[in-house]
Each structure stands twice: as C-alpha cells, then as structure tokens.
Amino acid sequence: MNEQEIIDTENSLMANVFSKKPIVITRGKGALVWDVNGKEYVDFNSGYGVALLGHCHPKIVEAVCQQAQQLITCHAGYYNDKRSEFLRKLTEITPKGLTKAFLSNSGAESVECALKLARKHTGKPEIIAVMGAFHGKTMGALSATWDKKYREPFFPLVPEIKHIPPDNLEKAREAVSEKTAAILVEPIRGEGGIRVTPDGYLEGLRELCDEKKLLLMFDEVQSGFGRTGKLFACQYWNVIPDVMCLAKPLAGGLPLGATVAREEVMASFKVGDHSTTYSGNPLVCAAGCAAIDVLVNERIADNASFLGLYFKSALLELQAKHKSIKEVRGLGLMLGMELKFDVLNVLLKTMEKGVLVLDAGRNVVRFLPPLVISKEQIDKAIAVLDSVLEEEENARSSGAPAN
Ligand SMILES: Cc1ncc(COP(=O)(O)O)c(C=O)c1O
C-alpha cells in the first residue's frame, strides 16, 4: 500500500476516535522514527510515553523473538516461567511492600483493577479522585478521569467516584466520608498538563489515608518506570501507596499493565474476582523482563535526570526569549511547556520540521521522549521549537492566521 492508501484505509476502516496526524510511521530506532517516505523524526512523543527505552531496543527485540519461538500464549490458569520471572523482577523494583501484582494489558485496565480492589478490600464504594486527573477511558477508569469532554457523552458512569480540587489537603480531608474506600492520584498529572504535585501533598494524603483507614492508590502509568529520573515518581516524596497502577513502557512497547499492591490488600481478591484472558502473557512478560533488565542494569532512569535537567534548562532559555511561553514544568523527561495559545499548530509545524511532540490539554506542549535520547537530538528539538514559536508569534502579532 502506498501512503495515501494506508491513510484512506485507516480512515475508512478504523473507528474514528483518534485525532490523526497526517504521516505514516513505519520504522523506529532509539529516539528516531521514519515515515513511509523515509523522512526522519526525533520522537518526543514515544507513543504517549511507551517507547521509554527507545524504539526497537535490541534487548527487547531479542527477547520477543526468542520467546515467540518458545511459547506465545499461556493462560494464567497455568504456571509459566516467563510470567514468574517477570513478577519477580517487577516486585524487586516496585516501592517497598508492593509485592503482589495483577497483570493486564493497558493503563486503563490497571486502574480498573485498582478500583475493584479498593471496593473489595474495604467493603466501601466511594473512590476520591482529583480534578484534572486522567486514568483512561474504560467505564471505571473514565469515571475517575476528570475532563468532561471524555465523560459526559457516556453518563451515567460508575457511581460513587467523586473529584476533589488538586493539591489541596484540606479539600481531601473534607471529602472523606463513611463510604470512602480509597484516594486515587497521579503524582504528576500527565494528560492534565504535566502538573507536579507540590511537596507535602502526597505525604499528607498518606497520613490522611492511614488515619481514616483508606487505600492510597497512585496512578504511575505515565510517570513510572524511570520517566522522571526515579524508578517511580512517588519516590521523590518517599511516599509509598497501598496500590500502584503501571503500564505504558513496562514491556518495552508491548501492551502490559500491572496493578501492584501490598500483599494483604491484593489478598482481598479471591479466585474469579478479577481476570483477563491475556494476564501475564509469556511473550509480553519476556519483553517486560528485558525492559526491567535494561532499565536497571543500564541505569536508564539516570538519563532522565541529567537529560531532563539539560532539556528543561534549554526550555527555560526558550521561555526567556519567547513571550508566548507561560511556564515550563515537570520532572526528568516528563516535561511540559505551557503556551499562551492553542498548541495544535505548534505540534503540526514541529512535525513538518522533523520533531514529534505531544499536547497535554489545549495549551501545553508535552515532551515524553525515550530516555535514550541524545543531547544533539534535544538541541534539534529546541532549535525547531524556537523557529516554530517565532513563526507563531509573528503570525499572531501581524494578525495573520498562523498556518
Ligand atoms: C496516568 C494515566 N493513567 C491511565 C492511562 C490510561 O492508559 P491506557 O491508554 O493504556 O489505557 C493513561 C494514558 O495516557 C495515563 O496517562
């Protein structure tokens, strides 16, 4: 199929739920991807944070190829060597005490599991989530997600899930009732605009949950696995939740979600309470083992720390130059740049110039590059952003449409 045929086929045969960008990506290596015409892009999107180790990391490719010849599928009703190995590796890196996991296939599923677990463990129905949060789009996860454009078309949602203003401990305390089972929070709100929770907030939630006997549940689907410079973002505040949701980069690009919990919390689930056919699929677990090995042995999270500082200071320099940049924020290589206008044009123009970036809400350009990105590739992105912002600012100040 040529480029146009590929585009036409997806447009006509695939549910029209994704906001598509007009390129066809067919190849990737490290922090680079190529389109069907051979044009190269530096990838600061990495599939919404999935390709954290880089595209087609050789160790992931090798693990997948080997396992594909051995055993591709094995229901969790039977034991499997790769699943056991992955569970060991995973619970070796999760924060202390989070030693029991349910494996699924996506971030939303990891949240669904957490919501059910909270109800089962406490016998109470109510979940407190945060305004601005994003937890996925399946019915339960969607009910905890904040943005009304995602929620309203699907009312009625799962009952007894309510939202509190972010980063406000008083409001959290006021919201707790006799019916509350858990508080669910992202240590850094990703889709919500790369907003880092302030010091003291997660610590305060931990105290509140201990006092009221609630479960504290962190959604680290986007912030986890080294993205912020620590293995898990909650480690910046030394706060350990009772339940943690993971997905995106966990298997080097293959679909894998994990809900990890304290042993006695997960013990509330009895046989049949929760499942998915693919839970702990050997092929995905083989990729997951390789991903954890690379993350730990090659100290990939350290890259996020020092490259994150390098990138953030370059973005702050851009801010000093461009009045259209309102704020630069984030931790490690989970960064956001809030603009004074809609970012769609910036996304499309940087793409034309060979750099893929993401949005996070209408005004925020989001950067989730592979942690193996180079300083030169960061420099390229900064140069491209510089010129695109200049074009946008000029177009706006002259009143001409910025296209
Ligand atoms: C924090 C967070 N939780 C959950 C999800 C949902 O993950 P998925 O799209 O894999 O269902 C996302 C996706 O962006 C996310 O960022």
The ligand as an ORCA input file, in Angstrom:
! r2SCAN-3c Opt
* xyz 0 1
  C      -1.840      8.428     34.203
  C      -2.546      7.562     33.207
  N      -3.351      6.592     33.636
  C      -4.000      5.782     32.790
  C      -3.860      5.919     31.430
  C      -4.606      5.012     30.503
  O      -3.718      4.158     29.871
  P      -4.155      3.368     28.546
  O      -4.289      4.375     27.469
  O      -3.037      2.393     28.335
  O      -5.452      2.695     28.851
  C      -3.019      6.921     30.930
  C      -2.857      7.111     29.477
  O      -2.395      8.095     28.997
  C      -2.354      7.764     31.834
  O      -1.549      8.745     31.419
*
